Amino acid sequence: MKMIKPIVNIAKIADDYDTIILGFDGVLSEGCGILPDAAACLNNLFESRKKIILISNTPLRVIQLAEELQKGGLSPASFACIMTAGEILHYLLKNRSGSYAALGNIYYHFGAKSGKGVFFGLDYTETAGIENAHFIYMSETADVNDTIDTYRPLLEHAASLGIPFVCAGNDTSCFKNGKICLAPGALAEQYAIMGGRIITLGKPDERMFRYCTDSLADIGRVLVIGDNVATDIKAASALGYDSVLISKGVHVNYLGEGYIPDVAKTRELSNNYDASPNFVISNLRW
């Protein structure tokens, strides 16, 4: 098990790395725009000539995420690469290869009605009746207080029809507005338990990272910053990259809200996923 070091600012370690790969939810945003400290940190990293890569399990398309960055005072053009699970899903739906070849073109969208951008410009039609659907799709839950039981009847009905469940992002929970919320990945897991077929994509799949890193000439020494051990830190460990865990993100209920993160609890959490960060910080700040 590697040593986990608590830090209070990224400036302390920034000089040791050439490329920074970071997530969006729980790192740059908590659901209500870009966090000021996070924006200031990124702008300092840009000024330090670091290559900044943004990789998110969000169902948003890249252009939609770029708009969020712009609103928060960050220039999308300053990033070496921006990639989202939603963008990759759009590409896979368009090309209809692999798991998507025999998917059909009629979908039932449940949960929040955002995230339809993955279908924009493609030959797919939404239906109001699940019995008419070739597959079900979810971008995010309809309400921050939703639980698996909120969707259980729908999932059971879809499973009985034998139609697949498609979702962008593998996260089982997310951090929004100071609250840990249910994420589509948890419902996909439940659907699989019911015997349903699931099609998901996103971190910790290494391909999420390679979509960006393979397009860059020289990434040098890489640091991954994320709030989820199961996705961000797991992927960093698999790729041999150093990593920083944001403690006041999706794991805040376990790790606590202290300015100085609890290293012992971080180690306990890491043991559960067989992946450890090199550093832990409460929030992204310069």
Beta strands, then each sheet from edge to edge (+ up, - down):
strand 1: 5-6
strand 2: 19-22
strand 3: 51-56
strand 4: 81-84
strand 5: 106-110
strand 6: 125-126
strand 7: 135-138
strand 8: 165-168
strand 9: 173-176
strand 10: 179-182
strand 11: 198-201
strand 12: 222-226
strand 13: 242-246
strand 14: 279-281
sheet 1: 1+ 14+ 13+ 12+ 2+ 3+ 4+
sheet 2: 6+ 5+ 7+ 8+ 11+
sheet 3: 9+ 10-
end
